[in-house]
C-alpha cells in the first residue's frame, strides 16, 4: 500500500487503508517515506505485514546493516537515482571499511578485558 504523503502527495485516508486491509486477504506491504521507527510502529500496529524501503534503500545500499546497528542513514541525492556509474554509491565502500575496523577494535577491546 503506497502512501506518498511523505513527498507531498495527499495522504491515503485511513478508512481506505482499513478497508483494503480487511478485504484484500493477502499480504499488505507498506511503502512511502518509511524509516526504521515508522516501520516498526506501523508493523506493531498491524497496519501491514511488510515494509518496502525504496528511496531509503537507493541512498543506503547497506540499509540492513545501518538499521541493525543504528547507523545514521545517508541523505538521498535524487539527481543520482537510476543513473549509471558509482556516483551516489561511492561512500558505501568507505562505510564498509570503517565498520570492519570497528569490529576489529571491538574484538581487540574484548580480548584486552578477558
C-alpha distance (Angstrom), angle and dihedral (degrees) to the residues before:
residue distance angle dihedral
X1 . . .
X2 3.77 . .
X3 3.78 119.9 .
X4 3.81 112.1 176.9
X5 3.80 95.2 179.8
X6 3.83 87.4 114.4
X7 3.82 87.9 70.2
X8 3.79 98.0 41.4
X9 3.81 105.4 -82.1
X10 3.80 118.9 127.1
X11 3.80 112.4 -85.4
X12 3.79 117.3 -105.6
X13 3.83 104.7 -111.0
X14 3.81 114.9 -107.7
X15 3.82 92.3 -124.6
X16 3.83 90.6 57.2
X17 3.79 90.4 50.8
X18 3.81 91.7 48.2
X19 3.83 93.6 47.8
X20 3.79 91.0 48.4
X21 3.79 92.2 50.1
X22 3.82 92.2 46.9
X23 3.80 97.0 46.3
X24 3.81 104.0 31.5
X25 3.80 97.2 70.7
X26 3.79 94.4 -164.1
X27 3.77 135.3 91.3
X28 3.80 112.8 -60.6
X29 3.81 114.5 -142.1
X30 3.79 112.9 -164.9
X31 3.80 120.8 -151.1
X32 3.76 140.9 165.6
X33 3.79 125.9 88.5
X34 3.79 97.8 -10.6
X35 3.78 126.1 164.4
X36 3.80 125.7 175.6
X37 3.81 95.4 -87.8
X38 3.80 95.8 48.2
X39 3.81 91.1 44.5
X40 3.80 92.8 52.4
X41 3.81 91.6 45.3
X42 3.82 93.9 51.6
X43 3.81 93.6 42.5
X44 3.82 91.1 49.7
X45 3.83 88.5 49.3
X46 3.84 88.5 54.3
X47 3.80 92.7 -120.5
X48 3.81 88.8 139.3
X49 3.78 143.6 -17.6
X50 3.82 100.1 -120.2
X51 3.80 138.3 23.3
X52 3.80 125.1 -143.8
X53 3.79 119.6 -148.3
X54 3.82 110.2 -159.2
X55 3.80 113.5 157.8
X56 3.80 89.8 22.0
X57 3.81 91.0 57.5
X58 3.80 93.6 44.8
X59 3.79 91.3 55.0
X60 3.83 92.6 39.4
X61 3.82 110.0 39.5
X62 3.82 86.3 173.7
X63 3.81 91.4 53.4
X64 3.80 96.3 134.7
X65 3.79 91.6 53.6
X66 3.80 91.3 46.5
X67 3.80 92.6 50.7
X68 3.80 94.0 44.6
X69 3.80 91.2 51.2
X70 3.82 100.0 34.5
X71 3.81 92.4 -116.7
X72 3.79 115.2 165.1
X73 3.81 113.7 -100.7
X74 3.80 120.5 -113.6
X75 3.79 116.9 -113.0
X76 3.81 111.8 -107.2
X77 3.79 116.9 -115.0
X78 3.78 101.0 -155.4
X79 3.81 92.7 -168.0
X80 3.83 89.1 67.1
X81 3.81 96.7 49.6
X82 3.80 115.6 117.6
X83 3.79 94.4 -0.1
X84 3.81 125.7 125.7
X85 3.79 121.8 -107.7
X86 3.78 137.9 42.6
X87 3.79 98.9 -68.7
X88 3.77 108.5 120.6
X89 3.79 93.5 22.0
X90 3.80 99.7 56.1
X91 3.81 93.5 98.4
X92 3.82 92.6 59.3
X93 3.81 94.3 78.1
X94 3.81 89.7 50.5
X95 3.82 91.6 51.2
X96 3.81 93.1 48.0
X97 3.83 90.8 51.1
X98 3.80 90.9 48.0
X99 3.81 91.5 48.6
X100 3.80 90.3 50.0
X101 3.82 90.2 52.4
X102 3.80 90.7 49.9
X103 3.82 91.1 52.7
X104 3.82 90.3 50.7
X105 3.82 90.3 48.3
X106 3.83 90.5 49.0
X107 3.83 90.9 52.3
X108 3.81 90.3 47.5
X109 3.82 92.4 52.1
X110 3.80 91.9 47.0
X111 3.82 90.9 49.5
X112 3.82 90.2 50.5
X113 3.79 90.8 52.2
X114 3.81 94.4 47.1
